[in-house]
Amino acid sequence: MVVLSSSKETVPVGTPEPGVFTLTVAVIVTVCPVTDGFTEDASDVDVVAGLTVCVTMEDVDRPKLDDGDVLIKVEACGVCHSDLHVADGDWIQLAGIVKKPVILGHEIAGTVVEKGAGVRDLQVGDRVGVPWLHWSCGECEFCREGNENLCVKQKITGVTVDGGFAEFVKAPASHATKIPENLSFVEAAPLFTAQLAERLASLLTEHPASP
């Protein structure tokens, strides 16, 4: 597991092949033409479409908030294999919905530095995390059954909306989760991947964050 961190926190002991890097600018994924009809890094699908994926690091504008959003200063963001698939453009099921360009990263942990006018449950200074499921409608049949991950209108962090490989990220306050004080940002970030959601729920139950 590799965790990008804006602080000097260390990766938890026992994590295989750890790496900690400083976040200074956004990691952007976009598409660009295949110059010679083929590139070694392009997938077959990309080549057929005449496009390949470009990953760059750029300065970007600070996100602007809607009433229900919070602005989060990213302290750590895990690198999930899903990010690599999005960067490589080889997930056919996501190819048609990936925002272009998009900032990768959906295992986000950081601090609320600004909030929209309609936000009541989170405050500036709160330690929060943002997962793969960026937003769900709460109204469709799947949401009403408690299966938000199947929401027909869902937004996906680092796929359909910008993610956490940047200094700041915005997220709906309704889907940002408080992080307990006994977890460091580096420890918390990887828990926001879908595969570890059950573990995160267990930790939040055992050690709930202060209201």
C-alpha positions in Angstrom: 0.0 0.0 0.0 1.3 3.4 -1.0 0.0 6.5 0.8 0.5 10.0 -0.4 0.9 12.3 2.6 1.2 16.1 3.0 2.8 15.7 6.5 5.7 13.7 8.0 3.5 10.9 9.2 4.8 7.4 8.6 3.0 4.6 7.0 1.7 2.0 9.5 4.1 -0.7 10.5 3.5 -3.9 8.6 2.3 -2.2 5.4 4.1 -3.8 2.5 6.4 -1.7 0.4 5.3 1.6 2.0 6.0 5.0 0.4 5.2 8.5 1.6 5.2 11.4 -0.8 4.5 15.1 -0.4 1.4 16.5 -2.1 2.1 19.8 -3.8 0.1 19.9 -7.0 -2.8 17.8 -8.5 -2.3 14.6 -10.4 -4.4 15.0 -13.6 -5.5 12.2 -15.9 -6.8 13.2 -19.3 -6.7 11.7 -22.9 -4.6 12.7 -25.8 -4.1 11.5 -29.4 -2.0 8.5 -30.2 0.8 10.1 -32.1 2.1 7.1 -34.1 -1.1 5.0 -34.0 0.3 3.0 -31.1 2.1 3.6 -27.8 3.5 1.0 -25.4 1.5 2.4 -22.5 -1.8 2.5 -24.3 -4.4 -0.2 -23.9 -5.9 -1.9 -27.0 -9.2 0.0 -26.4 -7.4 3.3 -26.3 -5.4 2.6 -29.5 -8.5 1.6 -31.4 -10.2 4.8 -30.3 -7.1 6.8 -31.4 -6.5 8.0 -27.9 -4.2 7.2 -25.0 -4.1 8.3 -21.4 -1.9 11.1 -20.2 -1.0 11.6 -16.5 0.4 15.0 -15.6 1.0 17.1 -12.5 -0.4 20.6 -12.7 -1.4 23.6 -10.7 -5.2 23.7 -10.4 -7.7 26.2 -9.0 -8.9 25.7 -5.4 -12.4 24.0 -5.6 -15.4 26.2 -5.2 -18.1 25.0 -2.8 -21.8 24.6 -3.1 -24.0 25.1 0.0 -23.8 21.4 1.0 -20.0 21.0 0.5 -17.0 21.1 2.6 -13.4 22.0 1.5 -10.9 19.6 2.8 -7.1 20.1 3.0 -5.8 16.7 2.0 -3.4 15.3 4.6 -3.1 11.8 3.1 -4.5 9.8 0.2 -4.0 6.2 -0.5 -3.1 4.8 -3.9 -5.6 2.1 -4.8 -5.3 -0.3 -7.7 -8.5 1.2 -9.0 -6.6 4.5 -9.5 -4.2 2.7 -11.7 -7.0 1.2 -13.8 -8.5 4.7 -14.2 -5.1 6.1 -15.1 -4.5 3.3 -17.6 -8.0 3.6 -19.1 -8.4 -0.1 -19.1 -11.7 -0.4 -17.2 -14.3 -0.7 -19.9 -17.2 -0.3 -17.5 -15.9 3.1 -16.4 -14.6 4.4 -19.7 -17.7 6.2 -20.6 -18.2 8.0 -17.3 -14.7 9.1 -16.3 -14.4 12.9 -16.1 -11.7 14.2 -18.4 -9.5 15.6 -17.1 -9.9 14.1 -13.6 -7.9 14.3 -10.4 -7.4 10.7 -9.1 -7.6 9.5 -5.5 -10.5 8.2 -3.5 -8.9 7.1 -0.2 -8.8 10.6 1.3 -8.1 11.9 4.8 -7.8 15.5 5.7 -9.1 18.5 7.6 -12.1 20.7 6.9 -10.9 24.2 6.2 -14.1 25.7 4.8 -17.8 24.7 4.6 -20.9 25.7 2.6 -23.7 27.8 4.0 -25.9 24.7 4.4 -23.5 22.5 6.3 -24.5 21.8 9.9 -23.0 18.5 10.9 -19.3 19.3 10.1 -17.2 22.2 11.4 -13.9 23.8 10.3 -11.1 21.8 11.9 -12.9 18.5 11.8 -10.8 15.5 10.7 -12.7 13.7 7.9 -12.4 11.1 5.2 -13.8 10.8 1.7 -14.4 7.4 0.1 -15.0 6.0 -3.4 -18.7 6.7 -3.2 -18.6 10.5 -3.4 -22.4 11.0 -3.4 -25.6 9.1 -3.7 -29.2 10.4 -4.2 -30.8 8.7 -1.2 -34.1 8.4 -3.2 -33.7 5.6 -5.7 -34.7 2.0 -5.0 -31.1 0.9 -4.2 -30.6 3.8 -1.8 -33.9 3.2 0.0 -32.8 -0.4 0.5 -29.5 0.6 2.0 -27.5 -0.3 -1.1 -26.1 3.2 -1.8 -23.1 1.7 -3.7 -25.6 0.7 -6.4 -27.2 4.2 -6.7 -28.2 4.9 -10.3 -27.2 8.5 -9.9 -24.0 8.0 -7.8 -20.9 10.1 -8.2 -17.5 8.4 -7.8 -14.5 10.1 -6.2 -11.6 10.3 -8.6 -13.7 9.0 -11.5 -16.7 11.2 -12.2 -15.6 14.0 -9.8 -12.1 15.2 -8.8 -10.4 13.2 -6.1 -7.7 13.6 -3.5 -4.3 13.6 -5.3 -4.2 17.3 -4.7 -3.8 19.8 -1.9 -7.5 20.4 -1.6 -10.7 18.5 -2.4 -14.3 19.3 -2.0 -16.9 16.8 -1.0 -20.6 16.7 0.1 -20.8 17.0 3.8 -23.4 14.3 3.8 -20.8 11.8 2.6 -17.7 12.9 4.5 -17.0 10.8 7.6 -15.4 12.0 10.8 -12.1 10.3 11.6 -11.4 9.2 15.3 -8.6 11.1 17.0 -6.8 7.8 17.7 -6.2 7.2 14.0 -3.6 9.2 12.1 -4.4 10.5 8.6 -2.0 8.0 7.1 -3.6 5.1 9.0 -7.2 6.3 8.1 -6.8 7.1 4.4 -6.6 3.5 3.1 -9.7 2.5 5.1 -11.8 4.6 2.8 -11.5 2.2 -0.1 -14.5 0.1 -0.8 -12.7 -3.1 0.1 -12.0 -1.9 3.6 -15.4 -0.2 4.3 -16.4 -3.0 6.7 -13.2 -2.5 8.7 -13.7 1.3 8.8 -17.3 0.8 10.1 -15.9 -1.5 12.8 -13.3 1.1 13.9 -15.8 3.9 13.9 -18.1 1.8 16.1 -15.4 0.9 18.5 -13.8 4.4 18.6 -16.4 6.9 17.5 -15.3 10.4 16.5 -16.4 13.2 18.8 -19.8 14.8 17.7 
